């Protein structure tokens, strides 16, 4: 018989479950919908030399998440080379970017699914910073949110159309990718 969860345990589990859901069921599908709308050339377009392409942002998201969650929390080797995420100018095909993003989010999900509530306050050294596991998860989730928004904006600027992520016909927003 399992002991009843305490309110603190319930909050811990809800936090991890929310991060997993946002990464895999909100951010990933939105980025995938954006990539479906664009050619490889458009994915690697930069508005200027000081800005990043959508392709660079995807490489950056994967590198950051691997460093913070897969390595920093999960214990895998950290072999990130951050500058290469931004210096990449030779197009990588959309299908490869989607596969990299999916595999990264799947690996993140495996790490997060394996966490115990008591491990969330464990201190870790990630990117030279002393953080606890909650901070690492929050950082990656927030980071994905910010760059997903940039990818959406760039896609709208390039494509000049509404991406129609939501169906409001029932009165409440419903993700269109859940009905396909």
Buried (B, 14 or more C-beta within 10 A) or exposed (E): EEEEEEEEBEEBBEBBEEBBEBBBBBBBBBBBBBBEBBEBEBBBBBEEEEEBBBBBBBBBBBBBBBBBBBBBBBEBEEEBEEEEBBEBEEBBEBEEBBEBBBEBBEBBBEBBEEBEBEBBEBEBEBBEEEBBBBBBBBBBBEBBEEBBEEBBEBBBEBEEEEBEBEEEEEEEEBBBBEEE
